[in-house]
Every structure is written in structure tokens, then in C-alpha cells.
Amino acid sequence: MALVFKNETFEQRALENDWATFISPDKDLEALHDPAEKHHFKQGLHGDFLAFRDKNPRFDAVIEKINSVRDSISYVEQCTEKYYFESFQVLEQCIPNIKHVVELGVFQGGISTFFAGCLQDTDITLDLVDGDRTFLEFTYERIRRTFPRMCSRIRLFYGNLPTYVKKVMMAESPLKTLIHHDASHVFNEVLQDLVSLYFVRDRIQGLMIQDTNLRANNINGYMFVDAALYAAFGDRMQYLELGEKHNDYTQVSTDNLWRGFFTPQHAEGMYIPFYEGLFRYPHPSSKFEEVFVT
């Protein structure tokens, strides 16, 4: 299947033979003291989770195991402690009703490794989806070192969400699925991810999505994750807030091209349960190939 949105990096990767396929883990990472050495990842911000300890023993056990190996694996967390805990609460509620979890946009494996720990004592499978094989391979190795019993139920899909929907979710036997989205934050790319889910909506329990409060100071960054949600689901969508809220505007960053910041009184993320009539786009008569014309 051709790429369904304009992204120069992904357009080049889509020419590779294994784009939009499941790839194997990088065995070379197993021999390294720190798997981050291969890609020069640096040790960065880690959550302490003290505010959420002793609230749930299963949450505590997962965090304790992650923390026990974190000094030997260099990585940066992308979500707040509150986002982790509230995502855990959503996952706990969904576990009796799902058979599969899809994590889109794994980066350095923060939420992916956390989900693996939460799912290790279930029979639920986990697919990691990313357009960068480096992050997929590194994340798998983090999970292998932290929650090895989960490895037999993890697959690595090298591609974007629409290609995953087309090649995997529409082709395989239906599995009730929970989706976590922390991939592109660009409006049109997020919208296309969401719209692709329309065609497998009966198989989805719900969607967790991060950085709904993020904006780019440069307008050409088009960082409007929450606006994409409203474009797909309308202004009456039901959702649960996830993560931290800032009381005021955060400082505009100086370390990236788009100079991002967070808006006040907007949650870090959302959980949207899927229900009949959720989608307001595309038209009910639309076919996948008509919407994602290339």
C-alpha cells in the first residue's frame, strides 16, 4: 500500500522493501551493556512516581521493575507520572474486554515498556508501530531486559497507522483492541491516523492519545492534536482526561525547530471510548481506498 500522507522522511522509507511489514528485533543490541550505545541515546528525565505509590500494588510492581533496570539503559521519558498512572487505570478497566493493544509512536519505549509490564500476566498481545526502525528495535530490547515473558506476544510493525490498519487490522481475525497514540502531532497526520480507525471501528475498545495540550510556536508546525480529534469525532465526543494540566502557558522551548509549548487548563492526553456514532468523518459510504487516495 502506498503512503497516505506527505511526509518526506516516511516517503523515503516507504520505498524500502520491509516498509509496512513486521520486522525482527535487532539481536546486536542484546550483546551491548546498554542498548542505547548503538544509537547514542543519552540518559534523560525519568519519573519518580512517588506521588502514585501505594495506590495499586500492580502499578507499583511494574514501576519497581522498570526502575530496577533503568540505570543500565539510557532513555528519556516523554510522559508525566500522572499520565502513566491514569493510563494504567484505563488499561486495567479495559483488560477484561480486549485481546490486543497497539502502541503507535514508541520513541524510546516509555509507555511501550510500561504496557508490556501491565500485560505480562494476561494473554493480551502487543503490537508496536513506528516509522523509525531504530526506536522499534531499541524499545523491544528494553522490554526484553525488563519484562522478558512478554516478548513472545510482541510484534514490531515498521510503518504508519493507516498502513497497519490496512495490512494488519483489516486482514487478520478481529481482535478487540486498545490503541495508544503518541506518534505525529501534526494536525493532518493525526487526522489521517484517526480516520484510518474508522474502517476497523468495530474492533476498537478505545483510544488513548498524548500531547493534546501541545502547540508549536511556529504555526507551520501544525501541532493541534486535540483539533484533529474534534475533526474526526465532532464536538460532542466523550473522553476522559489523562495526565497533567498546567495552570498557565509553559515557556516556549528553545531546543527544537517548532519551539513547542503547552496550553493552560488542557490535559496532557485523553482517553476516548469507541461507541456507535462516534465518528463524524469520513462519510459512512466511504471506502478506505477512496479516503486514502494517493
N, C-alpha and C positions, 0 to 999 in steps of 0.2 A: 504493500500500500504506500502511496506517495505521502510525503509530508503534508500536513494540512494547515500550516501557518508559516508566515515568513519569519524565519529566524536563521540568520546566516550560519551560525555555528551548527545548528541542527541540520540545515540543508546540506552541509558538507558531510556530516556524519551519516545522513540518510543514504549516501552513496556507498557506504561500507556494506559488505555482504551480510554482516551479522546485525545490522540495524533492525529494530523491531523483531528481535528474537530473544530467547533466553540464552544467556551466556554462562560460562563456567567460572567458578571462583579462581582467583589468582593464587596458585599454590606457592609461588615465590614468597608471598607475604608470611607464610607460616614459619619460614626459617629466620625471619628478622626478629630481633629483640623487640622492636617497636615497629608495627606495620606502617606507621606514618613516615618512616625513614625513606621509603621508596619515592614518595611524592612530596617530601619536605614539608609536611604539615607540622604546624607548631602547636605546642601546648597552650591552651587558652582558657577562657572563662568556663568554670564548672559550677553547677548549683550545689548549695549545701543542704537544702531540703529540710533544715531544722524546723521550720515553721509547720511542716506537714508530717513530722514523725509522730508515731504512736496514734495515728488516726485510723490506720488499717494495716494489719500485720502483713498482708500480701504485698502491699505497696512498699512497706519497709524492707521486706526481704529482697525485692527486686533492686531497690536503690542501694542496699547494702552490698549486693553482689557487684553491681556496676562500679561502685566506689572502691571495691577491693582490688580492681584491676586498672583503675583509671590512671594511676601514676605511671604505668608501664605502656600506655597507649596515648599518644598525643592527639588531641582533638579539641574542638570548640563546640560548646552548647549553643543552640540557636533559639531555644525556648526558655521561658521562665519556669521556676519551680512550680508556681501556681498552675501554669499550663499543663505541666506533666501530671500533677495530681488530679486536676479536673478531667484531663483526657483519660486517666486511669478510671475515674468514676464512670465516664461514658462507656468505656470498654467493658467494665465489669457488668454494666446493665445490658450491654449488647451480647455478651458471650453466650448466653443461653439460646440466642436466636440466630447466630451466624456460624458459618463454616469456614470463612475466609476473610483475611484482611489484606488490603492493598495500601502500601505506603509509597506515595508519589513525591519524589524530590528528597532523596535520603541525605544529601550533603555528607557530613562526617559521622552519620549513624546515631545521632542523639535519640530521636524518637524511635527509630527502627530497632535499636538495641533494647530500648525500654519496652516496646511492644513485644519483642521476642521473649523477654523475661516474663511478661504478663501472660503470654500464651503457652509457655513451655509445658505446663501441666494440663493442657487441653489437647484436643485433636484438630484444632484450627490451623489452617495453613496460612503462610505469609508470603506475598509477592512484593519484592522491592522493585520499583520502577524509576528509572532515571535516564536522562540523555547523556550522562557522563559515566563511562565505564569505570573510571578511577574511583568515583565515590561508591559505586556499587561494590567493587572489589574490596575496598577498604572497609566498608560497612559490614560486609559478610565476615571479614576476618575479625572485626570487633565482636560480632555476635558469636563466632566460633570460639573465641577465647573466653567469652563471658557466659554464654548460655548454649553450650555445645549440643545439648539434647534437642535443641530447636532446629539444628541445621538440616536435618532430613526433610523438614517441612517448609524450607525456604527456597524460592526461585528468584533469579536475578534477570529482570527484563530490561534490555538496553533499548530504550525508545521513549516516546512521549505517551500521554494518556490516551489520545484518540487511536494511536496505533495499537496500544494494549487492549483497548475496548474492542477494536475490530478483530484483531488476531487472536485474542485470548477469551475475553468475556463473551463475545458473540459466538465463538466457536466451540467452547467447552460446555460441559453439562452445567446447568445453572447451579450456582452456589450462593447462598445468601451472604452478602459481602458488606464489610465496613470499609470505607475509604478514608484515608488521611491525606490531605493535600498541603504540601509545603514546597511547591515547585515554582514555576514562574509566577511573579507577582504583577506582570504586565497585563493590563485590562483585557486586550483581545485574546491573549494566550490563555488566561484563566477562563475567559468566557468559552473558548473552544473546548477546554478541558471539561467544563461543566456541561456543555451541550452534548458532548460525546456520551455522557452518562445517561442522557435521555433515552438512548436506544437500548439500555440494559437496566432501566429504572426499576423493573420488577424484581431484579436480583440484588438490589442495594438496600441495606438497612438504614444507612445514614452516611453523612459526610462530615468529617472534622476538617477544618481549614484554618490555616495560621496566617498571621500578619494582616488581619482585616483592618488594623488601625495604621498601616504603613502608607506613607506618601513619599514621593520624590520631589525635592525642591526644584529640580529641573523638570518642567512639565512634560518634556519629551520622554521622561521615564515611564509615564502612563501607569504608575503604580496605584491602582484602585481595585484591590481585591474585593472589597465589600460591594463596590459598584457592579462588578461582574456577577456577583451573587444575585443582586436585585434584578439585573438584566435577564438572567436565566429564570429566576424563581418568583419575580414580582415583589411588590412592596408589602405583601401580607405573609411572607414566608415565616414559618415558625422556627425559632432557633434558641439554643442555649448558649450563653456567653461562656467563653473559655479564657483563662489566663488573666494577666494583669490589665488594669486600666491606669492611665496616667491622669493626674488631676489637671495638668496644663500641657501645652505643647512641649515636647522634648527639644533639645538643641539640634540644629541641623548638623548632620555629620560632615566631617571633612575628609574622610578616608575612602570615599567611593565616588564614582562618576556622577551618580544621580543625587548624592547628598540627601540621604533619606532622613525622615523624622517621623514621630508618632503623634497622632492627633489625640486631643484630650477627651476623656469620658467615652472612649470607644475601646471595647475589649480586644485583647490580643488575638483572639480567634473565636470561632463559632462552631457549634455542632448543629447540623440541620438534619432532622429525621426525614426520611423519604416517605411520602404518602401520596395517595391518589390526588391528582390535580396540582401537585407541587410546581411543575414546570409551566412557565409562561412563554417559553421559546425553546425549541422551534415549533412550527405548525404541526399539529398531530398527524397530518398526512405525509410529512416529510420522511424521506428515506436517508439513511446515513450518507450514501454517495452523493445525494443532492445537496445536503448541507455542507459536506466537506469536499466540494468540488475544487480541483487543483488547476 
